[in-house]
Amino acid sequence: NPELIISKLQKTPGISGISPRVICQGLISSPDSSNFANVYGIDPALESSIVNLRKRLIKGEMVTNNDTNKIVIGSALADKLKVGIGDKIVVMNRDTSGDLNGTALKVKGLFKTTSKEYEKTIAYVSVGTARKMAGLSNAIHEIAIKIDNPANLDKVNAEIKHAIRDKKFKDIVQEYIYCFFPFLEILSKKNEIIVQTWKELAPIQAQQLEISRNYNYFIFIIVYLALAFGIINAFMMEIFERIKELGIMMSLGTKPFNIFLTIIYESIILGVLGSLIGTLLSFIFINGLLHGRLNISAFAGGMHFLGLDSILPLIITKDTVVKSFFGTIIAVICAAIYPAIRAASFKPVEALRHF
């Protein structure tokens, strides 16, 4: 009953896109070659709320709900099968009854991504065509969900599970029966709806992302350490150049703690001004000169092998600006503590000898 599930999802907060899918695994063949692929039956209007497939089209058009014998394939698969727009291909797959089913389809469009393997193993048809191929009447295999804020992944996941598995009286009775007859619960799991996040579906990619984040923190630490040593050197040079001034201040009764605070206040002003100027220059450089993207086409071969684009988006987020701004100020203040202590530890007599 996909309509009931979708209606519950539409009422769940935090969801920005919902797309039901029918998946057929089979062999796509042409007179010249063949290749195993997953054929996704989609509703183009709903699928566009998850991923913009039309943006990836390089030839032809995207399938519509009215297309009964059309298919959109990747350019890498088209090259292997040696087919183009309007050519016929045959998809062989097994339906729900286990019978082998052959469907002749015309290529309506070609898409291109950064991953050749994705292009070879993914194809798109209308959801009605996929249901015929799979022998389904009104059922679907999965529902893809896009949330509006990645930070709320676990929260939305819990809400989705609660919405779908909203217990009724009969469900409570079933759980009571399962306590005495566990084998009945195992049989019932066959039709249970599973809710999984992208991290559960792709744990390797999730680990890679976590490693990348940790690597970024490591880079930040190195940059701030280099910044701190530079600030220490600058303040030490400044203090030794101002020994005469500091000696006069101490001779007039300025307390060492006030000398310490003077250096710290100067470091705060330096950190704030440096952060503001650096942030402004970053916006000008990234959005003005680079237009929000980094072109590394010289490494396109290696990037495409890893499934990455040779043009990387450069996005300045509010979180990045805040972290960089306050991180710089904190690094400058910490770096100024030692020079401030040295300045406060001067004795007026020793300082005046430097006249």
N, C-alpha and C positions, 0 to 999 in steps of 0.2 A: 504494500500500500504506500507507494512513494509520495502520493499527494498529501497524505496525513503527516508523514515525516517532514516534508518540505514546509507545510503550513506551520508546524511546530518550530522549525528552524527560523522561519521568517519572523516569529515573535520573540526570538532570542536576541537580546541586546549584544552589540559588539560584532555583529556579522555584516559584512559589506557585499558579499557575493555568494550565490548558491547555484551549483550546476549539477544536475543529475547526469550520469553517464552509464552507457552500456559498453562493456569491453568484450571484444572477440579476439582470441588468440588464434592465429592461423598462418597459413603460407600464402604469400602474395606472389603470383606468377604472371609472367609475360611470355611471349614466344621465344625470348632470348635468355631469360634468367628467372630466378625466384629468390625469395628472401622471407624469413620468418619475421612477423611483426604483430604488434598489438593495434587493433583497429578500434578506435574510440567512437562510439555513437553519442553525439552531443546535440544539444539545442544551441545553435550559434549565438542567439541573443543572450541566453543565460551564461554560456561559456565565456563570453566577452567580459563578464563581470569578474572572472577569475584570471584570465590571461588574454591579452590582445593578439589573437591569432591572425587577424587581418593585417596587422603591422608586419608580420613575418612572411606574408605572401609576396612572392617575386614574379609569379605568372598566374594567370587565370583568376578565379574567384573562389570565395569560401562557399561550402555547401550550405543549403538552406533546409528548413524542415520539409519543404515540398520535394526535395530531390530524393528519388527512390533508387537511383542507380549511378550516383556520382560519388567520387572519392577525392580527397585532398591528401597528397603524399609529400614527403620530403624530397628536396632536390637530389640528395645523395642516393635515395632509393630509386628515383627516376633515372639517374645515371646508370645505376646497376641493372635496372630492368630494361633500360634503353627505350623508355616511353616518354611521351610528352602530353601536352594538353589535347584532350579528345581521344587519346588512345585507350584501348580496352585492356583491363587486367582482370585476373580471376583470383578471388580470395577463397581458400579452402579452410574450413574450420569445423569443429564439432559443436552441435547444438546441445540443448539441455538433455535431450534423450540419448545422446551419445552417437547419433548418426552423423556421418560426414556430409557436410553441406558445401556446395560450390556456388559462388555468387559472382556474376560478371558485372563489372563496374567500369565506368568511364572516368578518366582523370579530369577533374574539373579545375584543380589548382595545385600549385607547387609552393611549398614554404621552405624557408632557409633559417637555420639557427646557428649558434656557435658550436654545436656538437654534431659531428657527422654520424655518430652512433644513434643519436636521437632521431635524426632525419631518416635513418635506415629502418628504424624499428617502430615508428609511430605513424599512424594514418588516421584520417578523420572522415566519418560519414554522418549522415543524419541519424538521430536516435531511432527513427522508425525503421530505417534500413538495417541498423545494427540489431534491433529486436527480431526482425525477420531472420537475420543470419544466425542469431542465437536461439531462435525458437521460443521467444518470450512474448507474452501478450501485453502486459502493462507493467511488468517488473523492470527494475534497473539493478545494476551491480554496485554502484557507488555514488555518493554525492560529494562533490568537491566543495569545500567551504573556504572562503577568504574572510579574514577578520580585519577590522579597521585599524587595529593597533597591535603590532607583534608583541609588545610588552604584556598584553593581556591574554597571551596564548593559554596558559594554564587555567585562568579564570573562565574564559569562554568555553574551554574544553569541558570543564566541570558543569557549566550551565547547559551545554548541549547534551551531555550524558543524563543530566537530571530531567531535561525536557523530553528526551526520547524514552527514557526508562521510568517515566512517571508511574509509580506503582498504583495499581487499583486493587480492589478487594480480591479479585481472582488471582492476581500476582502474589499476594500475601499467602493465599491458600496453597498456591503452587510451591512456594518456598517451604511451607510447613510439610508438604508431602515429600519434597526432595530430601528433607532431613531423615526420613525413614526409607526412602527409595532413591539413593544417589544416582543409580543408572538412568533414571528418568531425566535427571538434570543434564546428563551427558548427551542424551538424545535431543533435548530441547535446545542445546547450544548450537545445533546445526543451523538454526534459523535466527540466531541472535544477531542483532545489529551491533557492529563493532565501531567504536569511535576512536580514532587515532590521530594524533598530531603529526605534523611533518617530521618532527624529531623521532617519533616512533617508527614512522615509515622509512625514514632515511637516516639511521643512526650514524653512519659513516660521515655524511655531510654535516650532521650536527656536531660531531667531534671535530671535524675540520674547522668549522666556524668557531668553536670554542678555542681551539688552538690558535686560530688567527687572532682572536680577541686578546688572548694572553700574550701573543707575540707583539701586538700593538701596545699593550701595557709595558712590555719590556722595552720597546723602542721609546715610549714616553719617558721611562725612568732614565734611560741613557741621555736623552735630550735634556731633561731637567737637571741631571748631574752636570752635564757640560755647561748648561746655563749657570748653575750654582757656582762652579769653579771660576767661570768668567766674571760673575758678580763679585766673588770674594777678591779676586785679583784687582778688579776696578776699584772697590771700596778701600782695599789696603793701600793702593797707590794714592787715592784721594786723601786718606787719613794722614799719610806721611807728608803729603803736600800741604796739609792744613794743621800741622803740629803747632805752628806759631799761633794760629787762631785758637786752637783748643787750649794752648797754654795760657793765653790771655783770659779766656773764659773761665778757666779754673782759678786763675789768680784773682779774678773778680768775684769769686765765690760760687761759681756754678758747680753743682754737685755732680759726681761721676754718673749717678743714675740718669740725670738729665742729659748728659753727654750721650749716654747709651740710647736714650729715647730719641735724641735728635737724629742719630744715624739710622735708627729703625724707621722713623717718620720719613726720612729721605728715601729709604729703600721702598717704602709703601708707595710714595709718589712715583718713583722710578718704575715700579712694577705695574701700577695702574696705567700710567702713560704708555709704557711699552706694550702692554696688552691691548689697549685701545688702538694704538697705531698699527700693531701687528695684525689685529683682527681686520681693520680697515684695508690694509694692504692685501690681506688674504682674499677678501671679497673682490677687490679690484683685479687681482691676478687670476683667481679661479674663474669668476663669472665674467670678467671683462676680457681678459686675454685668451684664456683657455675655453671660454664659453661652456663651462661646467662639465668638461670631459677631458680625459687624458688619452691621447692617441699614441699607442705603442704598436703600430703596425709592423715595425721592424721585428717584433717577436710574435707575429700573427700565427706562424706555424705551431710554435710551442703552446701558445694560448689556446688555439682551437683544439689541440690534442687534449688539453685539460678540460675542454668544454667551456672555455671562457672567451669573452669577446675581446677583440684587440682595441676597442675603444671603451675605456672604463669611465663610468660616471663619477664626477667629483661633486659630492653633496656636502654642503656645510649645514649641519643640523644645530638646533639650539643646544642640545646636550653637549655637542663637541665644543661649541663656543664657550659655554659655561665652564666646562672642565678645563679647557685651555686657559681661560681668563684667570680663574681662581688658582689653578695649578701654578701658573707663572708668578702670580703675586706671592703665593706661599713659598715657592722656591726662592724668590728674591729675598723675602724676609728672613728665611732660614739661613741663606747665604750671608746676610748682613749681620747675623748675630755675633760671629767671631770677630769681624772687624770692629763692631760696636764695643765689644768687651775690651779689645785692645785700646781703642780710643778712650774708653772710660778708665783704663788702668794707668794712663800716663800721669806722671807726677808733674806739677806745675814747674818745679825747678828744672827738671830734665827737659820739659817741653820748651822752656825759655832759652835753653842753651843752643837751640837750633836757630836763633836769630842770626 
